[in-house]
């Protein structure tokens, strides 16, 4: 039986202090591609591929875009990194300058507190294999909020750091919850992010997946169930849908521009690439 094919899944990490970004592209399910995005020039360049999973919701980019932290899993449990690990790399490269072996998929990843300091989502314990003096771990450090031992503890704290307001968390059934975030935009528009925490999620989605809505001043709501990622970036709404990245401008309090395609990520193929350091 032929395996059902889904569009590439996209998640973007935005540098807060300049025009850099990282695109994490997943697909097929056991392959991940990391790309740099120069937002000023709107150019995209592949850095490296990884045969395994990068947990995008446990990842973060430093404010300058110089470093990033990510949690990865390749399932090689007898290896030095124990099959799952947290790494710090020089963005957008995967090659680690600091690495912490984990050995399971509880916790992992982290957040940048500033350009040289990161918080490690430790919990059940990492083993530090090597580290670099360029960036240092904040220890001790307590997050503002706690959301369990998987993706949400990093992701929901990252969203709130980046000006998303958590409005409500609700139970929709057994192992099925939703958390609603909102961000105020210009000209009285509102962007909503509906974060699902779900066992038995729709085909092509993981147990954590997002959809979105936008609402104007008059209260008209435009559902965007196929936007898997969306953010207010460089004075525009930028969103990912069906393996493509788009931009929408806000023209007035009740009018949006037509979507502009920024890039189609669907046709990328695995290739071996080495970091330049």
KACORZI-V329822 format. One line per field, one symbol per residue. ss: DSSP state (H for helix, E for strand, L for the rest). phi: phi as a letter, one per 20 degrees, with the letter a starting at -180 (. if undefined). burial: I if it has 24 or more other C-alpha atoms within 12 Angstrom, else O. A space follows every 10 residues. Layout:
ss->???
phi->???
burial->???
This chain:
ss->LLLLLLLLEE EEEELLLLLE EEEEEELLLL LEEEEEEELL LLEEEEEEEE LLEELHHHLE ELLLLLEEEE EEELLLLLLL LLLEEEEEEE LLLLLEEEEE ELLLLLLLLE EEEELLEEEE LLLLLLEEEE LLLLLEELLL LLLLLLLLLL HHHHHHHHHH HLLLEEEEEE EEELLEEEEE EEEELHHHLE EEEEEEEELL LLLLLLLEEE EEEEELLLLL EEEELLLLEE EEELLEEEEE ELLEEEEELE EELLEELLLE EEEELLLLLL LLLLLLL
phi->.fffddfgec bcddfedbdd acddddqggd ccddceceff eldccfebdc eqddeffddb dfgemfcbdb dcbcmefeef emnbbdcdce feeegedbbc fdnbdelnnr ceebfcccee femeoddfea bcffccfebe bdffcccndc ffffffffgf gemedfeadc edqflbcccd dccfdflmec ddcdeecbem fggncefdbc cbbcceffnf ddfcfefebb beclmbedbd blmcdcccee ebfccdfffd feaddfefcg becdfeb
burial->OOOOOOIIII IIIIIIOOOI IIIIIIIIIO IIIIIIIOIO OOOIIIIIII IIIIIIIIII IIIIIIIIII IIIIOOOOOO IIIIIIIIII IIIIIIIIII IIIIIIIIII IIIIIIIIII IIOOOIIIOO OOOOIIIOOO OOIOOOOOOI IIIIIIIIIO OIOIIIOOOO OOOOOOIIII IIIOIIOOII IIIIIIIIOO OOOIIIIIII IIIIIIOOOO OOOOIIIIII IIIIOIIIII IIIIIIIIII OOOOOOOOOO OIIOIIOIOO OOOOOOO
